[in-house]
């Protein structure tokens, strides 16, 4: 089979790989579409030869090609996606349903070969069934939607609320649509790219702020502050602004990550967390009980029903054989990419 494999920093090539075998608890899936995640982008540019040995990719859709003897409830040719985390299902964290906290996990696309290939292997228990009518080209966004849903579903009723989304990559743009579906009255978005702000407005945002020229704090204050801030940029300015624009007893969802950046802020700003009695909620991955969690079934439903739009978010689609061209687009600062997808 063909797989897209890294060959040095920012270099990828389509190579011949042996067809993977499955055990009795696994399924073989013929990949249809696979999205390039921010984590794949970081691994592609990291000076670590480990990433030359593992097929990346965990945002995908496909059809079942082969079924292990112990896997029930599925049929050949069925459309599916799958949860890439493979927790131990035995530790205290797993038994409590906190699968993201499992210390003994593996992961398809970073510790095991992933979906930048014609075929990928998953445990049967990780499958997310899709309807016969599900458009597979949208399936690469299921996993990113679950990343948004994981913290948002912890919030409760959002009807009539004011929320803010800082950072309008794929995750931020999907979060805008989820907040709209949940009945938020005001959805403030911020970024440094006008085109992303305009797209967010088309997808449901009510107030767009380019932080290079507009005052996000003043605009949020004019709406009474944000009851929820979805921080998707991962940047230090994004984290700072989240504290500033959240209203008293508001919630800040820390979703965007940038572990290479030092987080430093003055004491006056940080003390606002206490003075405003804010809740800062970390969110890591996208799973809940019963495994793999309602995030996954809801994400598929929202896509199939058209509640979440993908037009404008999926900006580039390339055949798997052009994996280098796809990553060139991702790494080119002049190329207006949001979500780049490989078609197997």
N, C-alpha and C positions, 0 to 999 in steps of 0.2 A: 504494500500500500504506500501512498504518498503521505509524508508528514512534513510540516514546516518546523525545522529545527534551527536553533541558534547556532552560529559558528563564529564566536567571538563577539565583542561588544558591538551592538547595533547591526550585526550581520546575521541574516537569516537565509536559509535555502530550503528548497523543496527536495527531499531526499527519499529514497526507497527504504522502507522499514518493513520488518517482518510482521505479518498479520498477527495481532495479539491473540493469545489463547484465554479462555475463561474457565473459572472453576464452577462448581455446582451452585454457588450462591451469587453468581455474576451474570451480567448480560453484555453482549457485544452490540454496540450501537453504530449504525452508519451515520456519520455526521452530515448534517445538511448545511448549517451555518454556525459560525463561532465568532464571537466578538472579542476584540482586543481590549482587555481590562487595563486600568492604570497600573495594577500590579505587574502585568505582563510587560508594560512599557518600562517600568523600573528594572525588572529582571533583564530585559534586553540590553539596557545600558550599564548594568552593574558589572564591574570587573571581577567576575566570579565564574570560573570555568565550569562550575556545577551546572549552570544554566545551558551549557552546550550538550548536556547528556539527557535532559528531560524535555519532552514535548510539552510546551506550555498550553494554556487555554482552558477555561472552565465555564465560560458563558456560551451556551450552545443549545441547539435543538437537532433532532435527528429521528431516525426510525430504528426499531429493534431488528437486528440481523440474526442474532442467536441468543438462546435462553438457557441458562443453567438448570440442571435437574431440580434444584430446590426452590427455584423462583416460580411463584404462581401468580395468577391474576393478570398476566400479560400475554400478548400474542405477537407472532412475527409480523413485521411491517407496521406495528403500532407506532404512532408519533409520541415522542417523549422528550423531556429534558431531564436533568438530574441534578441533585445537590452534590457539589464537589467535595464537601467535607466528609471524611470517613472517620467518625469518632469511635472510641473503643466500646461504647455502650455498656461499660461495666463500672467505671469509676463513679464517685459520688456526684460529680458535676453532671455526668450523663444521666445517672439515675434520677437526678432532680430536674432533668429536662434542660439543663444549661450546657448544651452541646458545644457551644463556642468556647467554653472554659475547659474542655477536655485537654489534658496534657499528653494523652497517648494517641493522638489522632494522626492520620495521614491525610493527604489532600490531592485530588486529581487535578493535575495541571501545575503542580509545584513540587510534589514529592513522588507522584506517580505520573506516567505519561497522560497528557491531557487531550484536548479537543482540536488542536491545530493539526488535524490528521483526518484521513478518510474514515477511520474507525477508532473508537475509544471504548474502554471497558469500565463498567460501573457495577458496584454492588446492586443487586436487585432491590434492596430496601431503600436505595437512594433515588429510585426513579420517580419522576413527576409525570403522570399520564396527561396527554393532551388529546383533545377531541379530534375526530377525523377531519373536521373542517378548520382546524387551527392552522393559520398561515405560518409555515416553518421559518420564513424569512424574518418573522418578528421574534422568533424564539431565543435569539441571542440576547434579548433584553429581559428575559425572565429573571435571571440571576441578579442583574442590577436593580430591578424593581424590588426584589426581596430585600436588598440592602437598605432601600428606603423604607420599606414597610416594617422592618424589624423594630426600629425605634418609634416610628409613628404609631404603630398599633398599641404602644404602651401609654399613649397620651389620653385616651378617653375621648369625650365629646368635643369636637372642634367646630360645631355649627356656629356661625356668626363670629368666629374668632379672627384676630389679626395675627398672621404668621409672616416670617421672613425666611428667605432662602439666600444664603450667601455663597456664591460660586455656582456658575451655570455650565458645568460640564454635564455629561450624561446623567449622573446621579442627581444633580440639582434640578435639571429640567424634568426628570421623572418625578421628583418630589413635588414640584409645582403642580403637576397633574393629580397627584394623590391628594394633596391638600384641597384642591378644587373639588375633587370627587367627595371629600369628607365635609364639605360645606363651609370652608373658611370664607369669611366675608372679604377680607383684605389680604392679598398675597404680595408682599414686597420682595423684589428680587434685586440682587446687586452683583455686578461683575465689572470687568474693565473693557469688555468687547460689546459694542453697540448691537451687533447682529445677534448675539446670544440673548441680549435683553429683549430685543424685538421678538425673537422666537418664543421666549418665555411668556411674553404678553399674549401671543397667539395661542399659547397652550393654557392660559388661565391666569397669569399674573395680572394684578391690578395696578401695581406701581413699580416702575423700573428705574434703577439708580445706577448710573455709571460712576463709580467711586473716584474716578480720575478727575471728575469735574463737578459732581453733585454731592450734597451733604446728606449721607445716609442717616446720620443721627437725627438731624432736623426733620427729615421726611418721616421717619418712624415715630418721632415724638409727636408730630402733627396728627398721627393716627392713634395716639395714646400708648405707643410702645407695642412691642410684639409679645404676645403670650407664648409663642413658640418661635425659636430661631433654629433653623436647620442649617448647621454650618458644614457646607460641602466643599469649601475651597481647600481646606487643610492648611491655609496660610496663617501666619501670625496676625496680619491685619484683619483677616476674617474672624479669628478668635477674639481679638480685641473688640471689634465692632459688635460681635454677638453679645458681649457683656454690656456694651453701651446701649444697644437698641432694645434689649429685653425689658419688658415692664416688670414692676414689682411682683415677686413670686412667679416669674416666668420660667420657662424651661428652655435650656440650650441643649440641642442634640449635636454631639460632637461626632460627625460622620466622616468628614474629610480627614485624610492623614498626610503627613509629611515628616516622617521620623528623622530626616536628615537636618531639619530646621530647628534651631534652638528657640524655645518659647520663653521670651523675656517680656515682662510688662511692669510698669511702675506700680507701687503699692496702692496709690489712690484708685487706679482703675481696678486692680484686683480686689480691693476692699468692697467694690460695688457688688461683688458676688454675695458678701455678707449683708451689706446695707439694704440691698434689694431682695434679699432672701431668695436668691436664684437657685434653681436646680440645674446642675451641669451633668448631663446624662451621656456617658460613653456608650458607643454602640460598635460592636465588633462582630462582623459576619452577619448571619441571617437565618438562624434556626430556632425552633421552639418545639415543645412537646404537644401532641405526639409527633414523633420524628417523621419528616424533616421540619414540619411546622406549617401552620396555616398561611404563612407568608408565601409559600410556593404555590398553593392552589389558588390563592387570591390573585397573585401576579399573573398566572396563566389566564384566569377569568377576566381580569381587567384588560389584558391585551386582546383576547378573543372578542370581547364585546365592543371593542373600540373605545373603551373608557380612557385608555392611555394611547396616545398617538405616537407613532415612531417617525413620521415624516419630519425631516429636519434634524432629528437626533442621530439617526443612522445617515451619516454624510458620505461614506465611502464603502463600497463593496468590491472586493477583489477575489478572483479565483485563488484557491489554495496554492497553486503553482507560482503565483505572484506574491508570495508572502513577503519577499524583500521589498517589493514596491509598496505593499501595505504599510510596512514599518517605516519606510522612507517618508511616507505621508505623515505618519504619526510624529516622527521626529523633526519634521520640517516646520519651523515656527511660522512660515509664511503660508502654510497650507491650512485652511480653515476646517480642521477635523473636530468632530465631537465623538462619535462612535464609529470606529472602523471595523468592518465585518469581513471575515473570510468565508467564501462559499466553497464547500468541499464537493 
